[in-house]
Amino acid sequence: MPKKFNENLMKALEYSREAVTICKQAMVDANDESCRAMYSAIMKDCQKHIQMLEGEIELHIQQEKWDGK
């Protein structure tokens, strides 16, 4: 069974990716520019989080603390 901290990294990565997908659709569905600006900012934040999470996963792999991918 994967270590709990690795499970948490994978969950956070999954949900961050899901948030980006939701925000992309929300931008299409938005009815004004302020909503689009908000969703755009959220997407930028989530994309930054995705990069951070992927970096941490790679670090765990290099340190041999990763037992599932």
C-alpha positions as CSV (number, residue, x, y, z in Angstrom):
1,M,0.0,0.0,0.0
2,P,1.3,3.5,-0.9
3,K,2.6,5.7,1.9
4,K,0.0,8.1,3.1
5,F,2.0,11.2,2.1
6,N,2.2,9.8,-1.5
7,E,-1.5,9.2,-1.5
8,N,-2.1,12.8,-0.4
9,L,0.2,14.1,-3.2
10,M,-1.7,12.1,-5.8
11,K,-5.1,13.3,-4.4
12,A,-4.0,16.9,-4.5
13,L,-2.7,16.5,-8.0
14,E,-5.9,14.9,-9.2
15,Y,-8.1,17.6,-7.6
16,S,-5.9,20.4,-8.9
17,R,-6.2,19.0,-12.4
18,E,-9.9,18.6,-12.0
19,A,-10.2,22.2,-10.9
20,V,-8.4,23.4,-14.0
21,T,-10.9,21.4,-16.1
22,I,-13.9,22.8,-14.3
23,C,-12.5,26.4,-14.6
24,K,-12.0,26.0,-18.3
25,Q,-15.6,25.0,-18.8
26,A,-16.7,27.7,-16.4
27,M,-15.0,30.3,-18.5
28,V,-17.0,29.2,-21.5
29,D,-20.2,29.3,-19.4
30,A,-19.4,32.6,-17.6
31,N,-21.8,35.4,-18.2
32,D,-19.4,38.3,-17.6
33,E,-15.8,39.4,-17.6
34,S,-15.4,39.4,-13.8
35,C,-16.4,35.7,-13.6
36,R,-13.9,34.9,-16.4
37,A,-11.2,36.9,-14.6
38,M,-11.9,34.9,-11.4
39,Y,-11.8,31.5,-13.2
40,S,-8.6,32.6,-15.0
41,A,-6.9,33.4,-11.7
42,I,-8.0,30.1,-10.2
43,M,-6.7,28.2,-13.2
44,K,-3.3,30.0,-12.9
45,D,-3.1,29.1,-9.2
46,C,-4.0,25.5,-9.8
47,Q,-1.5,25.2,-12.6
48,K,1.2,26.5,-10.3
49,H,0.1,23.9,-7.7
50,I,0.2,21.1,-10.3
51,Q,3.8,22.1,-11.1
52,M,4.7,22.1,-7.4
53,L,3.0,18.7,-6.8
54,E,4.7,17.1,-9.9
55,G,8.1,18.4,-8.6
56,E,7.5,17.0,-5.2
57,I,6.5,13.6,-6.7
58,E,9.6,13.6,-8.8
59,L,11.7,14.4,-5.6
60,H,10.0,11.5,-3.8
61,I,10.9,9.2,-6.7
62,Q,14.5,10.3,-6.7
63,Q,14.7,9.9,-2.9
64,E,13.2,6.4,-3.3
65,K,10.3,7.4,-1.0
66,W,7.8,6.7,-3.8
67,D,6.0,3.4,-4.0
68,G,3.3,4.1,-6.5
69,K,2.7,6.1,-9.6
